[in-house]
Amino acid sequence: MTLTMPDSLDRTSALRALEALRNGVPNRYAVRAFGTTQPRAVDAFEQLLAGLTSPSGPATVEGLLLSADFGVGKSHTLRLLEQLALREGYVVSEVVVSKETPLHDPTRLFQAAVRNARIPDTRGEFVVNLANKSKAKGHAFNEFMDWALRGQPHQIVEASALLFERVTNPDDTRAIVDYWAGEKIALADVRRMMKETGIDAKAFDLKQIKQADMAPIRFELVSRLVRAAGYKGWIILFDEVELVARYSVLQRAKAYAQLTRWLGAVPNQSIPGIGAVATISGDYALFALDDRDLVQIPEKLREKGDESSLAMLSLAEAGMHRIKSKALALDEPNGQTLAAAVERLTGIYATAYGITPNVNPSTMNSSEFRDMRAYVRRWVNEWDLRRLHPDAELDTEFEEITTSYEEDKDLQTETPEED
């Protein structure tokens, strides 16, 4: 067993990688230097990427759900998948599920995805960069315009695309691009721009669209703008999905429905051109779904009984069953992966400090911990102590971290009418 995608590195990069590995918080230096011991996840991700690349236009693909206990390597694996996607010419956004970015709120998910997006070899504002590059791409830009003019239902979006082609005032161009990126645009400004560019505003039913209704349109608009700018697709990485368990019951239902859409768990629900990868704790189904959400959510939504609640129930159940039966479980450490990991780690340490550390055989017991993070942090910390205090006696203590699946009112923002 070898590590997937380790890079050669200089001393500065090795020091940065070790700092991240020492603290258990992966960064791009740690991922590039250390690689990963999760080849099945990498293979599944490469299949996802291949599915997005279609000569006929943006394709819909089934997303990837990775499950593992704390420390096995979910976040580290996401960092590695991000680097792979960027290398292959995809745009990547990371969305960490949190109080500020709840999984059930597509508007805030869109804002986070735009804010955290990375473009290969490019810096600056995400949608602005895409828009600037797209105009020079000929056929690819024409495909984007064809969708904006004929493939989506909102005439204000159609008008914005026409104006983007025609306006020459930089402030007007920026207002349009900001609208695509999630900001509001005044209808008076749209009508003014249409008049100045010779477009008959009376031919359009111009009206503002609710932010929640605009979020799916904006996701697809930006995914198509990604291709128009010459990139292969948009990858969105959702980390810490297990936080969903702490929402209220209706928020959990909405979150599972959103997860269904992102992972393509039912046909015609995912967004063309976007590939989603999500991580969740390994025991989530046992503690959050069985005997709780698989019972409470159907009861709650059937009790409400309206058409939208029953439609949400169908999607929520699909999302819960996806978690329960189709998550890809990351591999826990074994003798082969530990040997490969410690070999790579000693090389990084030698590059950083000019000395090759000795590995204590007692730290290579694969039955001691279930998470790779514990082994890596122990090795690095013990090597540090031997380097700095060679006569010190080493005694490493570990504390198990557990995930809570209890509801937390601090994470709940529903109004009383929604309860």
Secondary structure, 3 states (H helix, E strand, C coil): CCCECCCCCCHHHHHHHHHHHHHCCCCHHHHHHHCECCHHHHHHHHHHHHHHCCCCCCCCCCCEEEEECCCCCHHHHHHHHHHHHHHCCCEEEEEECCCCCCCCCHHHHHHHHHHCEEECCECCCHHHHHHHHHHHHCHHHHHHHHHHHHHCCCHHHHHHHHHHHHCCCHHHHHHHHHHHCCCCCCHHHHHHHHHHCCCCHHHCCCCCCCHHHHHHHHHHHHHHHHHHCCCCCEEEEEECHHHHHHCCHHHHHHHHHHHHHHHCCCCCCCCCCEEEEEEEECCHHHHHHHHHHHHHHHHHHHHHCCHHHHHHHHHHHHHHHHHHHCCEECCCCCHHHHHHHHHHHHHHHHHHHCCCCCCCHHHHCCCCCCCHHHHHHHHHHHHHHHHHCCCCCCCCCCCCCCCCCCCCHHHCCCCHHHC
